[in-house]
């Protein structure tokens, strides 16, 4: 489950949530599934790992639109 934060002045949407699964890198394509069942595809622009253990922040282009809290991020 992710939480979102938009950075003003940059085309960047930060998705924060628990990390599980394989390695995630800049340029990887990810799928975001919203609680309503919608699907968004985008590329990772930044990965921040300086959060609580087991948590990660992933930056994606803000141009993908709103990503509601509770969405899930997957590597396809």
PDB file as gemmi writes it, atoms N, CA and C in Angstrom:
CRYST1    1.000    1.000    1.000  90.00  90.00  90.00 P 1                      
ATOM      1  N   UNK A   1       0.849  -1.162   0.000  1.00  0.00           N  
ATOM      2  CA  UNK A   1       0.000   0.000   0.000  1.00  0.00           C  
ATOM      3  C   UNK A   1       0.900   1.231   0.000  1.00  0.00           C  
ATOM      4  N   UNK A   2       0.663   2.166  -0.901  1.00  0.00           N  
ATOM      5  CA  UNK A   2       1.509   3.352  -0.994  1.00  0.00           C  
ATOM      6  C   UNK A   2       0.765   4.605  -0.544  1.00  0.00           C  
ATOM      7  N   UNK A   3       1.541   5.584  -0.128  1.00  0.00           N  
ATOM      8  CA  UNK A   3       1.051   6.921   0.166  1.00  0.00           C  
ATOM      9  C   UNK A   3       1.740   7.842  -0.814  1.00  0.00           C  
ATOM     10  N   UNK A   4       1.075   8.899  -1.246  1.00  0.00           N  
ATOM     11  CA  UNK A   4       1.641   9.753  -2.288  1.00  0.00           C  
ATOM     12  C   UNK A   4       1.928  11.157  -1.775  1.00  0.00           C  
ATOM     13  N   UNK A   5       2.974  11.759  -2.355  1.00  0.00           N  
ATOM     14  CA  UNK A   5       3.367  13.133  -2.069  1.00  0.00           C  
ATOM     15  C   UNK A   5       3.817  13.751  -3.384  1.00  0.00           C  
ATOM     16  N   UNK A   6       3.285  14.908  -3.732  1.00  0.00           N  
ATOM     17  CA  UNK A   6       3.683  15.593  -4.960  1.00  0.00           C  
ATOM     18  C   UNK A   6       4.692  16.680  -4.614  1.00  0.00           C  
ATOM     19  N   UNK A   7       5.810  16.716  -5.351  1.00  0.00           N  
ATOM     20  CA  UNK A   7       6.813  17.762  -5.161  1.00  0.00           C  
ATOM     21  C   UNK A   7       6.472  18.940  -6.062  1.00  0.00           C  
ATOM     22  N   UNK A   8       6.243  20.100  -5.468  1.00  0.00           N  
ATOM     23  CA  UNK A   8       5.959  21.282  -6.269  1.00  0.00           C  
ATOM     24  C   UNK A   8       7.225  21.736  -6.962  1.00  0.00           C  
ATOM     25  N   UNK A   9       7.091  22.227  -8.172  1.00  0.00           N  
ATOM     26  CA  UNK A   9       8.234  22.691  -8.936  1.00  0.00           C  
ATOM     27  C   UNK A   9       8.944  21.591  -9.712  1.00  0.00           C  
ATOM     28  N   UNK A  10       8.563  20.351  -9.498  1.00  0.00           N  
ATOM     29  CA  UNK A  10       9.165  19.225 -10.225  1.00  0.00           C  
ATOM     30  C   UNK A  10       8.051  18.306 -10.686  1.00  0.00           C  
ATOM     31  N   UNK A  11       8.229  17.674 -11.798  1.00  0.00           N  
ATOM     32  CA  UNK A  11       7.250  16.707 -12.303  1.00  0.00           C  
ATOM     33  C   UNK A  11       7.522  15.362 -11.644  1.00  0.00           C  
ATOM     34  N   UNK A  12       7.311  15.319 -10.325  1.00  0.00           N  
ATOM     35  CA  UNK A  12       7.648  14.115  -9.586  1.00  0.00           C  
ATOM     36  C   UNK A  12       6.590  13.829  -8.529  1.00  0.00           C  
ATOM     37  N   UNK A  13       6.128  12.604  -8.520  1.00  0.00           N  
ATOM     38  CA  UNK A  13       5.184  12.110  -7.532  1.00  0.00           C  
ATOM     39  C   UNK A  13       5.917  11.036  -6.732  1.00  0.00           C  
ATOM     40  N   UNK A  14       5.977  11.207  -5.417  1.00  0.00           N  
ATOM     41  CA  UNK A  14       6.684  10.258  -4.568  1.00  0.00           C  
ATOM     42  C   UNK A  14       5.693   9.269  -3.980  1.00  0.00           C  
ATOM     43  N   UNK A  15       5.970   7.995  -4.157  1.00  0.00           N  
ATOM     44  CA  UNK A  15       5.139   6.924  -3.619  1.00  0.00           C  
ATOM     45  C   UNK A  15       5.910   6.269  -2.491  1.00  0.00           C  
ATOM     46  N   UNK A  16       5.359   6.261  -1.297  1.00  0.00           N  
ATOM     47  CA  UNK A  16       6.019   5.728  -0.111  1.00  0.00           C  
ATOM     48  C   UNK A  16       5.255   4.513   0.388  1.00  0.00           C  
ATOM     49  N   UNK A  17       5.968   3.435   0.660  1.00  0.00           N  
ATOM     50  CA  UNK A  17       5.303   2.255   1.191  1.00  0.00           C  
ATOM     51  C   UNK A  17       6.273   1.153   1.525  1.00  0.00           C  
ATOM     52  N   UNK A  18       5.740   0.030   2.009  1.00  0.00           N  
ATOM     53  CA  UNK A  18       6.599  -1.096   2.360  1.00  0.00           C  
ATOM     54  C   UNK A  18       7.235  -1.712   1.121  1.00  0.00           C  
ATOM     55  N   UNK A  19       8.449  -2.180   1.273  1.00  0.00           N  
ATOM     56  CA  UNK A  19       9.172  -2.785   0.160  1.00  0.00           C  
ATOM     57  C   UNK A  19       9.115  -4.297   0.281  1.00  0.00           C  
ATOM     58  N   UNK A  20       8.775  -4.942  -0.806  1.00  0.00           N  
ATOM     59  CA  UNK A  20       8.772  -6.402  -0.866  1.00  0.00           C  
ATOM     60  C   UNK A  20       9.138  -6.802  -2.282  1.00  0.00           C  
ATOM     61  N   UNK A  21       9.765  -7.927  -2.429  1.00  0.00           N  
ATOM     62  CA  UNK A  21      10.088  -8.408  -3.764  1.00  0.00           C  
ATOM     63  C   UNK A  21      11.496  -8.077  -4.183  1.00  0.00           C  
ATOM     64  N   UNK A  22      11.694  -8.070  -5.497  1.00  0.00           N  
ATOM     65  CA  UNK A  22      13.016  -7.936  -6.080  1.00  0.00           C  
ATOM     66  C   UNK A  22      13.540  -6.517  -6.122  1.00  0.00           C  
ATOM     67  N   UNK A  23      14.676  -6.395  -6.794  1.00  0.00           N  
ATOM     68  CA  UNK A  23      15.390  -5.133  -6.942  1.00  0.00           C  
ATOM     69  C   UNK A  23      14.588  -4.155  -7.803  1.00  0.00           C  
ATOM     70  N   UNK A  24      14.557  -2.899  -7.413  1.00  0.00           N  
ATOM     71  CA  UNK A  24      13.865  -1.845  -8.147  1.00  0.00           C  
ATOM     72  C   UNK A  24      14.887  -0.786  -8.519  1.00  0.00           C  
ATOM     73  N   UNK A  25      14.933  -0.388  -9.798  1.00  0.00           N  
ATOM     74  CA  UNK A  25      15.951   0.550 -10.262  1.00  0.00           C  
ATOM     75  C   UNK A  25      15.321   1.658 -11.094  1.00  0.00           C  
ATOM     76  N   UNK A  26      16.043   2.775 -11.201  1.00  0.00           N  
ATOM     77  CA  UNK A  26      15.616   3.876 -12.052  1.00  0.00           C  
ATOM     78  C   UNK A  26      15.475   3.365 -13.484  1.00  0.00           C  
ATOM     79  N   UNK A  27      14.377   3.711 -14.131  1.00  0.00           N  
ATOM     80  CA  UNK A  27      14.117   3.275 -15.499  1.00  0.00           C  
ATOM     81  C   UNK A  27      13.218   2.062 -15.593  1.00  0.00           C  
ATOM     82  N   UNK A  28      13.052   1.323 -14.483  1.00  0.00           N  
ATOM     83  CA  UNK A  28      12.156   0.167 -14.493  1.00  0.00           C  
ATOM     84  C   UNK A  28      10.722   0.614 -14.758  1.00  0.00           C  
ATOM     85  N   UNK A  29      10.003  -0.182 -15.510  1.00  0.00           N  
ATOM     86  CA  UNK A  29       8.571   0.048 -15.700  1.00  0.00           C  
ATOM     87  C   UNK A  29       7.830  -0.598 -14.545  1.00  0.00           C  
ATOM     88  N   UNK A  30       6.875   0.149 -13.968  1.00  0.00           N  
ATOM     89  CA  UNK A  30       6.077  -0.377 -12.866  1.00  0.00           C  
ATOM     90  C   UNK A  30       4.596  -0.235 -13.201  1.00  0.00           C  
ATOM     91  N   UNK A  31       3.797  -1.064 -12.559  1.00  0.00           N  
ATOM     92  CA  UNK A  31       2.345  -1.014 -12.678  1.00  0.00           C  
ATOM     93  C   UNK A  31       1.796  -0.607 -11.322  1.00  0.00           C  
ATOM     94  N   UNK A  32       0.894   0.368 -11.312  1.00  0.00           N  
ATOM     95  CA  UNK A  32       0.256   0.813 -10.079  1.00  0.00           C  
ATOM     96  C   UNK A  32      -1.213   0.430 -10.165  1.00  0.00           C  
ATOM     97  N   UNK A  33      -1.671  -0.362  -9.198  1.00  0.00           N  
ATOM     98  CA  UNK A  33      -3.080  -0.761  -9.150  1.00  0.00           C  
ATOM     99  C   UNK A  33      -3.754   0.036  -8.054  1.00  0.00           C  
ATOM    100  N   UNK A  34      -4.799   0.769  -8.414  1.00  0.00           N  
ATOM    101  CA  UNK A  34      -5.507   1.611  -7.456  1.00  0.00           C  
ATOM    102  C   UNK A  34      -6.549   0.789  -6.701  1.00  0.00           C  
ATOM    103  N   UNK A  35      -7.006   1.280  -5.541  1.00  0.00           N  
ATOM    104  CA  UNK A  35      -8.027   0.563  -4.785  1.00  0.00           C  
ATOM    105  C   UNK A  35      -9.327   0.368  -5.576  1.00  0.00           C  
ATOM    106  N   UNK A  36      -9.605   1.266  -6.526  1.00  0.00           N  
ATOM    107  CA  UNK A  36     -10.816   1.164  -7.340  1.00  0.00           C  
ATOM    108  C   UNK A  36     -10.662   0.176  -8.493  1.00  0.00           C  
ATOM    109  N   UNK A  37      -9.473  -0.406  -8.656  1.00  0.00           N  
ATOM    110  CA  UNK A  37      -9.250  -1.390  -9.707  1.00  0.00           C  
ATOM    111  C   UNK A  37      -8.601  -0.830 -10.962  1.00  0.00           C  
ATOM    112  N   UNK A  38      -8.274   0.465 -10.974  1.00  0.00           N  
ATOM    113  CA  UNK A  38      -7.600   1.064 -12.123  1.00  0.00           C  
ATOM    114  C   UNK A  38      -6.139   0.642 -12.188  1.00  0.00           C  
ATOM    115  N   UNK A  39      -5.553   0.762 -13.370  1.00  0.00           N  
ATOM    116  CA  UNK A  39      -4.153   0.398 -13.577  1.00  0.00           C  
ATOM    117  C   UNK A  39      -3.425   1.542 -14.251  1.00  0.00           C  
ATOM    118  N   UNK A  40      -2.266   1.910 -13.718  1.00  0.00           N  
ATOM    119  CA  UNK A  40      -1.396   2.934 -14.292  1.00  0.00           C  
ATOM    120  C   UNK A  40      -0.044   2.303 -14.565  1.00  0.00           C  
ATOM    121  N   UNK A  41       0.546   2.595 -15.733  1.00  0.00           N  
ATOM    122  CA  UNK A  41       1.901   2.124 -16.061  1.00  0.00           C  
ATOM    123  C   UNK A  41       2.798   3.349 -16.187  1.00  0.00           C  
ATOM    124  N   UNK A  42       3.982   3.244 -15.608  1.00  0.00           N  
ATOM    125  CA  UNK A  42       4.925   4.352 -15.672  1.00  0.00           C  
ATOM    126  C   UNK A  42       6.336   3.830 -15.418  1.00  0.00           C  
ATOM    127  N   UNK A  43       7.305   4.717 -15.521  1.00  0.00           N  
ATOM    128  CA  UNK A  43       8.710   4.353 -15.266  1.00  0.00           C  
ATOM    129  C   UNK A  43       9.180   5.017 -13.977  1.00  0.00           C  
ATOM    130  N   UNK A  44      10.068   4.349 -13.281  1.00  0.00           N  
ATOM    131  CA  UNK A  44      10.655   4.873 -12.049  1.00  0.00           C  
ATOM    132  C   UNK A  44      11.685   5.939 -12.419  1.00  0.00           C  
ATOM    133  N   UNK A  45      11.589   7.114 -11.784  1.00  0.00           N  
ATOM    134  CA  UNK A  45      12.557   8.182 -12.026  1.00  0.00           C  
ATOM    135  C   UNK A  45      13.574   8.321 -10.912  1.00  0.00           C  
ATOM    136  N   UNK A  46      13.217   7.906  -9.704  1.00  0.00           N  
ATOM    137  CA  UNK A  46      14.153   7.957  -8.579  1.00  0.00           C  
ATOM    138  C   UNK A  46      13.743   6.915  -7.543  1.00  0.00           C  
ATOM    139  N   UNK A  47      14.727   6.408  -6.821  1.00  0.00           N  
ATOM    140  CA  UNK A  47      14.478   5.458  -5.732  1.00  0.00           C  
ATOM    141  C   UNK A  47      15.210   5.990  -4.504  1.00  0.00           C  
ATOM    142  N   UNK A  48      14.474   6.171  -3.428  1.00  0.00           N  
ATOM    143  CA  UNK A  48      15.047   6.657  -2.173  1.00  0.00           C  
ATOM    144  C   UNK A  48      14.929   5.548  -1.143  1.00  0.00           C  
ATOM    145  N   UNK A  49      16.007   5.209  -0.489  1.00  0.00           N  
ATOM    146  CA  UNK A  49      15.988   4.121   0.480  1.00  0.00           C  
ATOM    147  C   UNK A  49      16.307   4.599   1.893  1.00  0.00           C  
ATOM    148  N   UNK A  50      16.326   5.906   2.113  1.00  0.00           N  
ATOM    149  CA  UNK A  50      16.721   6.435   3.425  1.00  0.00           C  
ATOM    150  C   UNK A  50      15.504   6.660   4.326  1.00  0.00           C  
ATOM    151  N   UNK A  51      14.625   5.685   4.362  1.00  0.00           N  
ATOM    152  CA  UNK A  51      13.439   5.755   5.203  1.00  0.00           C  
ATOM    153  C   UNK A  51      13.525   4.662   6.261  1.00  0.00           C  
ATOM    154  N   UNK A  52      12.437   4.415   6.938  1.00  0.00           N  
ATOM    155  CA  UNK A  52      12.418   3.337   7.937  1.00  0.00           C  
ATOM    156  C   UNK A  52      12.788   2.014   7.283  1.00  0.00           C  
ATOM    157  N   UNK A  53      13.359   1.098   8.044  1.00  0.00           N  
ATOM    158  CA  UNK A  53      13.683  -0.224   7.483  1.00  0.00           C  
ATOM    159  C   UNK A  53      12.435  -0.888   6.888  1.00  0.00           C  
ATOM    160  N   UNK A  54      12.605  -1.464   5.700  1.00  0.00           N  
ATOM    161  CA  UNK A  54      11.501  -2.127   5.028  1.00  0.00           C  
ATOM    162  C   UNK A  54      10.596  -1.201   4.244  1.00  0.00           C  
ATOM    163  N   UNK A  55      10.911   0.098   4.234  1.00  0.00           N  
ATOM    164  CA  UNK A  55      10.102   1.088   3.519  1.00  0.00           C  
ATOM    165  C   UNK A  55      10.940   1.700   2.408  1.00  0.00           C  
ATOM    166  N   UNK A  56      10.294   2.069   1.313  1.00  0.00           N  
ATOM    167  CA  UNK A  56      11.000   2.669   0.181  1.00  0.00           C  
ATOM    168  C   UNK A  56      10.164   3.822  -0.375  1.00  0.00           C  
ATOM    169  N   UNK A  57      10.840   4.791  -0.971  1.00  0.00           N  
ATOM    170  CA  UNK A  57      10.178   5.893  -1.671  1.00  0.00           C  
ATOM    171  C   UNK A  57      10.575   5.796  -3.136  1.00  0.00           C  
ATOM    172  N   UNK A  58       9.578   5.763  -4.014  1.00  0.00           N  
ATOM    173  CA  UNK A  58       9.803   5.665  -5.452  1.00  0.00           C  
ATOM    174  C   UNK A  58       9.231   6.925  -6.095  1.00  0.00           C  
ATOM    175  N   UNK A  59      10.031   7.601  -6.917  1.00  0.00           N  
ATOM    176  CA  UNK A  59       9.571   8.779  -7.642  1.00  0.00           C  
ATOM    177  C   UNK A  59       9.162   8.402  -9.054  1.00  0.00           C  
ATOM    178  N   UNK A  60       7.952   8.818  -9.436  1.00  0.00           N  
ATOM    179  CA  UNK A  60       7.443   8.587 -10.788  1.00  0.00           C  
ATOM    180  C   UNK A  60       6.966   9.919 -11.350  1.00  0.00           C  
ATOM    181  N   UNK A  61       6.824  10.048 -12.665  1.00  0.00           N  
ATOM    182  CA  UNK A  61       6.359  11.301 -13.242  1.00  0.00           C  
ATOM    183  C   UNK A  61       4.967  11.671 -12.717  1.00  0.00           C  
ATOM    184  N   UNK A  62       4.805  12.913 -12.271  1.00  0.00           N  
ATOM    185  CA  UNK A  62       3.509  13.381 -11.769  1.00  0.00           C  
ATOM    186  C   UNK A  62       2.462  13.410 -12.875  1.00  0.00           C  
ATOM    187  N   UNK A  63       2.917  13.391 -14.109  1.00  0.00           N  
ATOM    188  CA  UNK A  63       1.985  13.443 -15.243  1.00  0.00           C  
ATOM    189  C   UNK A  63       1.107  12.193 -15.352  1.00  0.00           C  
ATOM    190  N   UNK A  64       1.384  11.136 -14.565  1.00  0.00           N  
ATOM    191  CA  UNK A  64       0.515   9.951 -14.608  1.00  0.00           C  
ATOM    192  C   UNK A  64      -0.826  10.228 -13.956  1.00  0.00           C  
ATOM    193  N   UNK A  65      -0.927  11.315 -13.199  1.00  0.00           N  
ATOM    194  CA  UNK A  65      -2.189  11.667 -12.561  1.00  0.00           C  
ATOM    195  C   UNK A  65      -2.204  11.274 -11.100  1.00  0.00           C  
ATOM    196  N   UNK A  66      -3.390  11.293 -10.523  1.00  0.00           N  
ATOM    197  CA  UNK A  66      -3.526  10.988  -9.105  1.00  0.00           C  
ATOM    198  C   UNK A  66      -3.332   9.503  -8.835  1.00  0.00           C  
ATOM    199  N   UNK A  67      -2.575   9.218  -7.803  1.00  0.00           N  
ATOM    200  CA  UNK A  67      -2.400   7.851  -7.324  1.00  0.00           C  
ATOM    201  C   UNK A  67      -2.972   7.841  -5.909  1.00  0.00           C  
ATOM    202  N   UNK A  68      -4.149   7.254  -5.719  1.00  0.00           N  
ATOM    203  CA  UNK A  68      -4.780   7.304  -4.401  1.00  0.00           C  
ATOM    204  C   UNK A  68      -4.011   6.477  -3.361  1.00  0.00           C  
ATOM    205  N   UNK A  69      -4.073   6.919  -2.110  1.00  0.00           N  
ATOM    206  CA  UNK A  69      -3.490   6.140  -1.020  1.00  0.00           C  
ATOM    207  C   UNK A  69      -4.122   4.768  -1.022  1.00  0.00           C  
ATOM    208  N   UNK A  70      -3.319   3.771  -0.739  1.00  0.00           N  
ATOM    209  CA  UNK A  70      -3.821   2.406  -0.754  1.00  0.00           C  
ATOM    210  C   UNK A  70      -3.552   1.683  -2.052  1.00  0.00           C  
ATOM    211  N   UNK A  71      -2.979   2.377  -3.037  1.00  0.00           N  
ATOM    212  CA  UNK A  71      -2.614   1.742  -4.298  1.00  0.00           C  
ATOM    213  C   UNK A  71      -1.441   0.802  -4.070  1.00  0.00           C  
ATOM    214  N   UNK A  72      -1.271  -0.150  -4.979  1.00  0.00           N  
ATOM    215  CA  UNK A  72      -0.174  -1.109  -4.906  1.00  0.00           C  
ATOM    216  C   UNK A  72       0.710  -0.954  -6.132  1.00  0.00           C  
ATOM    217  N   UNK A  73       2.028  -1.022  -5.936  1.00  0.00           N  
ATOM    218  CA  UNK A  73       2.998  -0.875  -7.009  1.00  0.00           C  
ATOM    219  C   UNK A  73       3.639  -2.232  -7.276  1.00  0.00           C  
ATOM    220  N   UNK A  74       3.675  -2.630  -8.551  1.00  0.00           N  
ATOM    221  CA  UNK A  74       4.222  -3.920  -8.952  1.00  0.00           C  
ATOM    222  C   UNK A  74       5.239  -3.752 -10.077  1.00  0.00           C  
ATOM    223  N   UNK A  75       6.217  -4.633 -10.107  1.00  0.00           N  
ATOM    224  CA  UNK A  75       7.060  -4.780 -11.298  1.00  0.00           C  
ATOM    225  C   UNK A  75       6.337  -5.760 -12.217  1.00  0.00           C  
ATOM    226  N   UNK A  76       6.126  -5.412 -13.494  1.00  0.00           N  
ATOM    227  CA  UNK A  76       5.398  -6.334 -14.378  1.00  0.00           C  
ATOM    228  C   UNK A  76       6.222  -7.559 -14.724  1.00  0.00           C  
TER     229      UNK A  76                                                      
END                                                                             
